[in-house]
Amino acid sequence: MNRNRIFTILIAAFLSFACENDEITQAPPNIVLFLVDDMGWQDTSVPFWNERTNFNDIYETPNMERLAKEGMKFTQAYATPVCSPTRVSLMTGMNAARHRVTNWTLEKDSMKRMEINHQTLSFPEWNVNGLSPVAGIEKAVYANPLPQLLHDAGYFTIHAGKAHLGAIGTPGADPKKLGFDINIAGHAAGAPESYLGIENFGNGKEGKEVWAVPGLEKYHGEDIFLTEAITKEALIAMDSAIVAQRPFFLYMAHYAVHTPIMEDSRFYQKYLEKGMDSTEAKYASMVEGMDKSLGDIMGYLEEKEVAENTIILFMSDNGGLSAHARGGEPHTHNRPLSSGKGSVHEGGIREPMLVKWPEKVAPNSMTDARVIIEDFYPTILEMAEIDSIDTVQKIDGQSFMSVLQGELKNVERPLFWHYPNEWGPSGPGIGASSAIRKAEMKFIYYHLDGRMELFNLYEDIGETKNLIEEQPETAKELAQILSDYLRSVEAQMPSKKDTGEMVPFPDGQFEPVEEKNEDQ
């Protein structure tokens, strides 16, 4: 064989190899969405502020630290004050004011007792049945769920952990009806009766059936924490996708660190030895157990040699619990942020968020870009290169792909929260309210009494100084923008029980400006 012939063969072989590898790099990315329940902005050793705090030195989350070093940290990522509104926004791309699943769901067709029995307000009939993938379900929002779109595009879709997307007896309560190929432990309830395998995760407790975690019978009687059991099953499910040579979407939605606060024995003792009280030591052990799950998944991806083509997104569904059930002083567990879960103050809505995307997102990077939970829907579709989708719902979220590529976008974009409901506990920022953040300013309007708050978050991240009297024009401007938005999405408002009149939108709290004639 002459030299030219050998050279031609070698060139052909090289081009063939290059094409094959190009196809590999162009394969759709695997996507892992790691959502933690009730995890506060401070429940980690990763600082999401411009300085470390005492909380960052208490909690041990080495795998979050690793993820932050390998990806991008978002310092101003937002969700809603409670879980179901966030989860429905995530799955639909809609703001809670539009989808009307504004409180947590469970019983079909039923509002919460604390709403029904409220002394002052009559609350609107919000979508108590949650998300529905089919039309015609009363008191539910009909939408095309994110996992269904991914499934239809060829993704192997895995739900692991807490669902809490639809009321008992509705289609939305079953993750498999929302587009997931596999459902691990997800159902209508938003909390487990028990995290302990030795207690069968709450199964068999009379009167507690609604809270018992389904589908993990193989672990019943074992000394295993729920977080670990769900993780083990998620790894098995990913094996199925890899064997089938399909890209996968893993929605790793842990029940942790939601109540009941129970010790994860793998990590509990070390926090007692740090001098923490038993409740806070249990809580910290749950945080570290969650972090161990993240590490197990990252290790699995490397072992299977798919890490370089896998995106990992990390987020929490609302702020850390602080109003009750914790050790120590209430409303202090997210400091310097004010308040916690259930509150529209920063402690209730600002979340720890991380994104890793090899070769796409700069390692050890950070952004101050403001994103909100409904932004995940269009972003994940764009990551999966799914476009030209006509959804039955209007999408409020905006893709943050440009942010991941290093561009700071939408600095002036307003963010909106709407909670015309009653959560139960009291505290700073807790209660029926509507809010807007625009640039550094945040305006809050409380439905109960028309009270208003205005904060400069750049100067006062702890929301300690209400500027409503010092900057009335700024408050009025934000109230108008917020009111216009609420009207545009036909947002529901409570009514006053004594008069039957609907609580006015926030711009109704300001006197109209009188027009002056030219002679004045």
JORA-V769987 format. One record per residue. N is the residue number from 0. RES is the residue in three letters. D_CENTER is the distance of its C-alpha to the mean C-alpha in Angstrom with 1 decimal. Layout:
BEGIN
n=N res=RES d_center=D_CENTER
n=N res=RES d_center=D_CENTER
END
This chain:
BEGIN
n=0 res=MET d_center=64.0
n=1 res=ASN d_center=64.4
n=2 res=ARG d_center=62.1
n=3 res=ASN d_center=60.8
n=4 res=ARG d_center=59.9
n=5 res=ILE d_center=58.0
n=6 res=PHE d_center=56.2
n=7 res=THR d_center=55.2
n=8 res=ILE d_center=53.8
n=9 res=LEU d_center=51.8
n=10 res=ILE d_center=50.4
n=11 res=ALA d_center=49.5
n=12 res=ALA d_center=47.8
n=13 res=PHE d_center=45.8
n=14 res=LEU d_center=44.6
n=15 res=SER d_center=43.7
n=16 res=PHE d_center=41.7
n=17 res=ALA d_center=40.0
n=18 res=CYS d_center=39.1
n=19 res=GLU d_center=37.7
n=20 res=ASN d_center=35.5
n=21 res=ASP d_center=34.4
n=22 res=GLU d_center=33.3
n=23 res=ILE d_center=31.3
n=24 res=THR d_center=29.6
n=25 res=GLN d_center=28.9
n=26 res=ALA d_center=27.4
n=27 res=PRO d_center=23.8
n=28 res=PRO d_center=21.3
n=29 res=ASN d_center=19.5
n=30 res=ILE d_center=15.7
n=31 res=VAL d_center=13.6
n=32 res=LEU d_center=9.8
n=33 res=PHE d_center=9.2
n=34 res=LEU d_center=6.1
n=35 res=VAL d_center=7.4
n=36 res=ASP d_center=7.9
n=37 res=ASP d_center=9.0
n=38 res=MET d_center=9.6
n=39 res=GLY d_center=11.2
n=40 res=TRP d_center=12.1
n=41 res=GLN d_center=15.4
n=42 res=ASP d_center=14.9
n=43 res=THR d_center=16.2
n=44 res=SER d_center=19.4
n=45 res=VAL d_center=17.9
n=46 res=PRO d_center=18.6
n=47 res=PHE d_center=16.2
n=48 res=TRP d_center=19.0
n=49 res=ASN d_center=22.5
n=50 res=GLU d_center=23.9
n=51 res=ARG d_center=23.3
n=52 res=THR d_center=23.1
n=53 res=ASN d_center=24.4
n=54 res=PHE d_center=21.1
n=55 res=ASN d_center=20.7
n=56 res=ASP d_center=24.1
n=57 res=ILE d_center=23.4
n=58 res=TYR d_center=20.5
n=59 res=GLU d_center=21.3
n=60 res=THR d_center=18.7
n=61 res=PRO d_center=21.1
n=62 res=ASN d_center=19.0
n=63 res=MET d_center=16.3
n=64 res=GLU d_center=19.4
n=65 res=ARG d_center=20.7
n=66 res=LEU d_center=17.6
n=67 res=ALA d_center=17.8
n=68 res=LYS d_center=21.5
n=69 res=GLU d_center=21.1
n=70 res=GLY d_center=18.5
n=71 res=MET d_center=17.0
n=72 res=LYS d_center=15.3
n=73 res=PHE d_center=13.4
n=74 res=THR d_center=14.5
n=75 res=GLN d_center=13.1
n=76 res=ALA d_center=9.5
n=77 res=TYR d_center=8.0
n=78 res=ALA d_center=5.5
n=79 res=THR d_center=7.8
n=80 res=PRO d_center=10.0
n=81 res=VAL d_center=9.5
n=82 res=CYS d_center=7.6
n=83 res=SER d_center=9.4
n=84 res=PRO d_center=9.1
n=85 res=THR d_center=5.4
n=86 res=ARG d_center=6.2
n=87 res=VAL d_center=9.4
n=88 res=SER d_center=8.5
n=89 res=LEU d_center=6.8
n=90 res=MET d_center=10.1
n=91 res=THR d_center=12.4
n=92 res=GLY d_center=11.9
n=93 res=MET d_center=12.9
n=94 res=ASN d_center=12.4
n=95 res=ALA d_center=12.5
n=96 res=ALA d_center=16.0
n=97 res=ARG d_center=17.1
n=98 res=HIS d_center=15.6
n=99 res=ARG d_center=16.6
n=100 res=VAL d_center=14.4
n=101 res=THR d_center=14.0
n=102 res=ASN d_center=14.2
n=103 res=TRP d_center=13.4
n=104 res=THR d_center=15.6
n=105 res=LEU d_center=18.3
n=106 res=GLU d_center=21.9
n=107 res=LYS d_center=23.1
n=108 res=ASP d_center=24.4
n=109 res=SER d_center=24.0
n=110 res=MET d_center=22.7
n=111 res=LYS d_center=22.0
n=112 res=ARG d_center=25.2
n=113 res=MET d_center=24.3
n=114 res=GLU d_center=24.0
n=115 res=ILE d_center=27.2
n=116 res=ASN d_center=29.1
n=117 res=HIS d_center=28.0
n=118 res=GLN d_center=31.3
n=119 res=THR d_center=30.8
n=120 res=LEU d_center=28.3
n=121 res=SER d_center=28.2
n=122 res=PHE d_center=24.7
n=123 res=PRO d_center=24.3
n=124 res=GLU d_center=23.9
n=125 res=TRP d_center=20.2
n=126 res=ASN d_center=18.9
n=127 res=VAL d_center=19.0
n=128 res=ASN d_center=19.2
n=129 res=GLY d_center=15.8
n=130 res=LEU d_center=15.5
n=131 res=SER d_center=18.8
n=132 res=PRO d_center=19.9
n=133 res=VAL d_center=23.4
n=134 res=ALA d_center=25.1
n=135 res=GLY d_center=26.9
n=136 res=ILE d_center=24.6
n=137 res=GLU d_center=25.1
n=138 res=LYS d_center=22.4
n=139 res=ALA d_center=19.8
n=140 res=VAL d_center=18.3
n=141 res=TYR d_center=19.9
n=142 res=ALA d_center=18.1
n=143 res=ASN d_center=18.2
n=144 res=PRO d_center=15.2
n=145 res=LEU d_center=13.9
n=146 res=PRO d_center=15.3
n=147 res=GLN d_center=18.6
n=148 res=LEU d_center=19.1
n=149 res=LEU d_center=18.6
n=150 res=HIS d_center=20.9
n=151 res=ASP d_center=23.5
n=152 res=ALA d_center=23.6
n=153 res=GLY d_center=24.6
n=154 res=TYR d_center=21.5
n=155 res=PHE d_center=21.6
n=156 res=THR d_center=18.3
n=157 res=ILE d_center=17.2
n=158 res=HIS d_center=14.8
n=159 res=ALA d_center=14.8
n=160 res=GLY d_center=13.7
n=161 res=LYS d_center=11.9
n=162 res=ALA d_center=11.9
n=163 res=HIS d_center=12.2
n=164 res=LEU d_center=12.4
n=165 res=GLY d_center=16.1
n=166 res=ALA d_center=18.8
n=167 res=ILE d_center=21.5
n=168 res=GLY d_center=24.0
n=169 res=THR d_center=22.1
n=170 res=PRO d_center=21.4
n=171 res=GLY d_center=17.6
n=172 res=ALA d_center=17.8
n=173 res=ASP d_center=19.0
n=174 res=PRO d_center=16.7
n=175 res=LYS d_center=20.1
n=176 res=LYS d_center=20.6
n=177 res=LEU d_center=17.5
n=178 res=GLY d_center=18.8
n=179 res=PHE d_center=18.2
n=180 res=ASP d_center=21.5
n=181 res=ILE d_center=20.7
n=182 res=ASN d_center=18.8
n=183 res=ILE d_center=18.7
n=184 res=ALA d_center=18.3
n=185 res=GLY d_center=16.1
n=186 res=HIS d_center=17.3
n=187 res=ALA d_center=17.0
n=188 res=ALA d_center=16.5
n=189 res=GLY d_center=13.4
n=190 res=ALA d_center=15.4
n=191 res=PRO d_center=18.3
n=192 res=GLU d_center=21.8
n=193 res=SER d_center=22.4
n=194 res=TYR d_center=21.0
n=195 res=LEU d_center=24.6
n=196 res=GLY d_center=26.4
n=197 res=ILE d_center=29.6
n=198 res=GLU d_center=28.4
n=199 res=ASN d_center=27.4
n=200 res=PHE d_center=23.8
n=201 res=GLY d_center=25.2
n=202 res=ASN d_center=27.2
n=203 res=GLY d_center=30.7
n=204 res=LYS d_center=30.0
n=205 res=GLU d_center=31.8
n=206 res=GLY d_center=29.8
n=207 res=LYS d_center=26.5
n=208 res=GLU d_center=26.2
n=209 res=VAL d_center=23.1
n=210 res=TRP d_center=21.1
n=211 res=ALA d_center=22.8
n=212 res=VAL d_center=20.7
n=213 res=PRO d_center=22.4
n=214 res=GLY d_center=23.8
n=215 res=LEU d_center=24.3
n=216 res=GLU d_center=28.0
n=217 res=LYS d_center=29.2
n=218 res=TYR d_center=27.7
n=219 res=HIS d_center=29.1
n=220 res=GLY d_center=31.5
n=221 res=GLU d_center=30.4
n=222 res=ASP d_center=29.5
n=223 res=ILE d_center=26.0
n=224 res=PHE d_center=22.6
n=225 res=LEU d_center=19.9
n=226 res=THR d_center=17.6
n=227 res=GLU d_center=20.6
n=228 res=ALA d_center=21.7
n=229 res=ILE d_center=18.6
n=230 res=THR d_center=18.7
n=231 res=LYS d_center=22.4
n=232 res=GLU d_center=21.8
n=233 res=ALA d_center=19.2
n=234 res=LEU d_center=21.9
n=235 res=ILE d_center=24.5
n=236 res=ALA d_center=22.5
n=237 res=MET d_center=22.1
n=238 res=ASP d_center=25.9
n=239 res=SER d_center=26.5
n=240 res=ALA d_center=24.9
n=241 res=ILE d_center=26.9
n=242 res=VAL d_center=30.1
n=243 res=ALA d_center=29.6
n=244 res=GLN d_center=29.1
n=245 res=ARG d_center=26.0
n=246 res=PRO d_center=22.9
n=247 res=PHE d_center=20.0
n=248 res=PHE d_center=16.3
n=249 res=LEU d_center=14.8
n=250 res=TYR d_center=11.4
n=251 res=MET d_center=11.5
n=252 res=ALA d_center=9.3
n=253 res=HIS d_center=11.2
n=254 res=TYR d_center=12.4
n=255 res=ALA d_center=13.1
n=256 res=VAL d_center=13.1
n=257 res=HIS d_center=13.2
n=258 res=THR d_center=16.8
n=259 res=PRO d_center=19.5
n=260 res=ILE d_center=19.9
n=261 res=MET d_center=22.2
n=262 res=GLU d_center=23.7
n=263 res=ASP d_center=23.0
n=264 res=SER d_center=26.7
n=265 res=ARG d_center=26.3
n=266 res=PHE d_center=25.1
n=267 res=TYR d_center=26.0
n=268 res=GLN d_center=29.6
n=269 res=LYS d_center=28.8
n=270 res=TYR d_center=26.8
n=271 res=LEU d_center=29.6
n=272 res=GLU d_center=32.0
n=273 res=LYS d_center=30.1
n=274 res=GLY d_center=31.2
n=275 res=MET d_center=27.9
n=276 res=ASP d_center=28.4
n=277 res=SER d_center=27.7
n=278 res=THR d_center=24.5
n=279 res=GLU d_center=22.9
n=280 res=ALA d_center=24.4
n=281 res=LYS d_center=22.8
n=282 res=TYR d_center=19.3
n=283 res=ALA d_center=20.0
n=284 res=SER d_center=21.2
n=285 res=MET d_center=17.9
n=286 res=VAL d_center=16.1
n=287 res=GLU d_center=18.8
n=288 res=GLY d_center=18.7
n=289 res=MET d_center=15.1
n=290 res=ASP d_center=16.3
n=291 res=LYS d_center=19.4
n=292 res=SER d_center=17.4
n=293 res=LEU d_center=16.0
n=294 res=GLY d_center=19.6
n=295 res=ASP d_center=21.0
n=296 res=ILE d_center=19.0
n=297 res=MET d_center=20.0
n=298 res=GLY d_center=23.5
n=299 res=TYR d_center=23.7
n=300 res=LEU d_center=22.9
n=301 res=GLU d_center=25.7
n=302 res=GLU d_center=28.0
n=303 res=LYS d_center=27.7
n=304 res=GLU d_center=28.2
n=305 res=VAL d_center=25.2
n=306 res=ALA d_center=23.2
n=307 res=GLU d_center=24.7
n=308 res=ASN d_center=23.4
n=309 res=THR d_center=19.8
n=310 res=ILE d_center=16.7
n=311 res=ILE d_center=14.1
n=312 res=LEU d_center=10.6
n=313 res=PHE d_center=8.8
n=314 res=MET d_center=5.5
n=315 res=SER d_center=4.4
n=316 res=ASP d_center=3.1
n=317 res=ASN d_center=6.2
n=318 res=GLY d_center=9.5
n=319 res=GLY d_center=11.9
n=320 res=LEU d_center=14.3
n=321 res=SER d_center=17.5
n=322 res=ALA d_center=19.4
n=323 res=HIS d_center=20.9
n=324 res=ALA d_center=21.3
n=325 res=ARG d_center=21.2
n=326 res=GLY d_center=24.3
n=327 res=GLY d_center=25.8
n=328 res=GLU d_center=25.5
n=329 res=PRO d_center=22.7
n=330 res=HIS d_center=20.5
n=331 res=THR d_center=21.3
n=332 res=HIS d_center=18.8
n=333 res=ASN d_center=16.7
n=334 res=ARG d_center=19.9
n=335 res=PRO d_center=20.7
n=336 res=LEU d_center=17.8
n=337 res=SER d_center=18.9
n=338 res=SER d_center=17.8
n=339 res=GLY d_center=14.5
n=340 res=LYS d_center=12.3
n=341 res=GLY d_center=13.7
n=342 res=SER d_center=14.9
n=343 res=VAL d_center=14.6
n=344 res=HIS d_center=16.2
n=345 res=GLU d_center=14.4
n=346 res=GLY d_center=14.0
n=347 res=GLY d_center=11.7
n=348 res=ILE d_center=9.4
n=349 res=ARG d_center=10.0
n=350 res=GLU d_center=8.0
n=351 res=PRO d_center=9.6
n=352 res=MET d_center=9.2
n=353 res=LEU d_center=12.0
n=354 res=VAL d_center=13.5
n=355 res=LYS d_center=16.8
n=356 res=TRP d_center=19.0
n=357 res=PRO d_center=22.6
n=358 res=GLU d_center=25.2
n=359 res=LYS d_center=22.8
n=360 res=VAL d_center=20.8
n=361 res=ALA d_center=23.0
n=362 res=PRO d_center=22.8
n=363 res=ASN d_center=22.2
n=364 res=SER d_center=21.1
n=365 res=MET d_center=19.1
n=366 res=THR d_center=18.1
n=367 res=ASP d_center=17.8
n=368 res=ALA d_center=16.7
n=369 res=ARG d_center=14.2
n=370 res=VAL d_center=11.3
n=371 res=ILE d_center=8.7
n=372 res=ILE d_center=5.8
n=373 res=GLU d_center=8.9
n=374 res=ASP d_center=10.5
n=375 res=PHE d_center=9.1
n=376 res=TYR d_center=11.3
n=377 res=PRO d_center=14.6
n=378 res=THR d_center=14.0
n=379 res=ILE d_center=13.7
n=380 res=LEU d_center=16.7
n=381 res=GLU d_center=18.5
n=382 res=MET d_center=18.0
n=383 res=ALA d_center=19.5
n=384 res=GLU d_center=22.2
n=385 res=ILE d_center=21.7
n=386 res=ASP d_center=23.1
n=387 res=SER d_center=25.3
n=388 res=ILE d_center=23.0
n=389 res=ASP d_center=24.0
n=390 res=THR d_center=21.2
n=391 res=VAL d_center=22.2
n=392 res=GLN d_center=19.5
n=393 res=LYS d_center=19.4
n=394 res=ILE d_center=16.6
n=395 res=ASP d_center=15.5
n=396 res=GLY d_center=13.2
n=397 res=GLN d_center=15.3
n=398 res=SER d_center=15.4
n=399 res=PHE d_center=15.1
n=400 res=MET d_center=17.6
n=401 res=SER d_center=20.3
n=402 res=VAL d_center=18.3
n=403 res=LEU d_center=18.1
n=404 res=GLN d_center=21.8
n=405 res=GLY d_center=22.5
n=406 res=GLU d_center=22.8
n=407 res=LEU d_center=21.5
n=408 res=LYS d_center=20.8
n=409 res=ASN d_center=20.2
n=410 res=VAL d_center=21.2
n=411 res=GLU d_center=22.4
n=412 res=ARG d_center=19.7
n=413 res=PRO d_center=18.7
n=414 res=LEU d_center=15.2
n=415 res=PHE d_center=15.1
n=416 res=TRP d_center=13.8
n=417 res=HIS d_center=15.7
n=418 res=TYR d_center=16.0
n=419 res=PRO d_center=19.5
n=420 res=ASN d_center=19.2
n=421 res=GLU d_center=20.1
n=422 res=TRP d_center=17.9
n=423 res=GLY d_center=20.9
n=424 res=PRO d_center=21.2
n=425 res=SER d_center=22.5
n=426 res=GLY d_center=22.0
n=427 res=PRO d_center=21.3
n=428 res=GLY d_center=19.1
n=429 res=ILE d_center=18.7
n=430 res=GLY d_center=20.0
n=431 res=ALA d_center=20.2
n=432 res=SER d_center=19.5
n=433 res=SER d_center=18.8
n=434 res=ALA d_center=18.0
n=435 res=ILE d_center=18.3
n=436 res=ARG d_center=18.0
n=437 res=LYS d_center=20.6
n=438 res=ALA d_center=21.7
n=439 res=GLU d_center=22.3
n=440 res=MET d_center=22.7
n=441 res=LYS d_center=20.5
n=442 res=PHE d_center=22.0
n=443 res=ILE d_center=21.0
n=444 res=TYR d_center=23.1
n=445 res=TYR d_center=23.4
n=446 res=HIS d_center=24.7
n=447 res=LEU d_center=26.8
n=448 res=ASP d_center=29.3
n=449 res=GLY d_center=28.6
n=450 res=ARG d_center=27.9
n=451 res=MET d_center=26.3
n=452 res=GLU d_center=24.9
n=453 res=LEU d_center=25.0
n=454 res=PHE d_center=23.8
n=455 res=ASN d_center=24.4
n=456 res=LEU d_center=21.4
n=457 res=TYR d_center=23.4
n=458 res=GLU d_center=26.2
n=459 res=ASP d_center=24.4
n=460 res=ILE d_center=20.9
n=461 res=GLY d_center=21.5
n=462 res=GLU d_center=22.3
n=463 res=THR d_center=25.7
n=464 res=LYS d_center=27.9
n=465 res=ASN d_center=27.7
n=466 res=LEU d_center=29.5
n=467 res=ILE d_center=29.9
n=468 res=GLU d_center=33.7
n=469 res=GLU d_center=34.1
n=470 res=GLN d_center=32.3
n=471 res=PRO d_center=32.9
n=472 res=GLU d_center=33.0
n=473 res=THR d_center=29.6
n=474 res=ALA d_center=28.2
n=475 res=LYS d_center=30.1
n=476 res=GLU d_center=28.9
n=477 res=LEU d_center=25.2
n=478 res=ALA d_center=25.9
n=479 res=GLN d_center=27.6
n=480 res=ILE d_center=24.8
n=481 res=LEU d_center=22.3
n=482 res=SER d_center=24.8
n=483 res=ASP d_center=25.7
n=484 res=TYR d_center=22.1
n=485 res=LEU d_center=21.8
n=486 res=ARG d_center=25.1
n=487 res=SER d_center=24.3
n=488 res=VAL d_center=21.5
n=489 res=GLU d_center=23.6
n=490 res=ALA d_center=21.2
n=491 res=GLN d_center=22.4
n=492 res=MET d_center=23.9
n=493 res=PRO d_center=25.4
n=494 res=SER d_center=29.2
n=495 res=LYS d_center=31.6
n=496 res=LYS d_center=33.3
n=497 res=ASP d_center=36.6
n=498 res=THR d_center=37.0
n=499 res=GLY d_center=34.8
n=500 res=GLU d_center=33.8
n=501 res=MET d_center=30.4
n=502 res=VAL d_center=28.7
n=503 res=PRO d_center=29.3
n=504 res=PHE d_center=26.8
n=505 res=PRO d_center=26.6
n=506 res=ASP d_center=29.3
n=507 res=GLY d_center=31.7
n=508 res=GLN d_center=31.8
n=509 res=PHE d_center=33.8
n=510 res=GLU d_center=37.4
n=511 res=PRO d_center=38.2
n=512 res=VAL d_center=40.0
n=513 res=GLU d_center=43.7
n=514 res=GLU d_center=45.3
n=515 res=LYS d_center=48.3
n=516 res=ASN d_center=51.4
n=517 res=GLU d_center=53.3
n=518 res=ASP d_center=56.1
n=519 res=GLN d_center=53.9
END
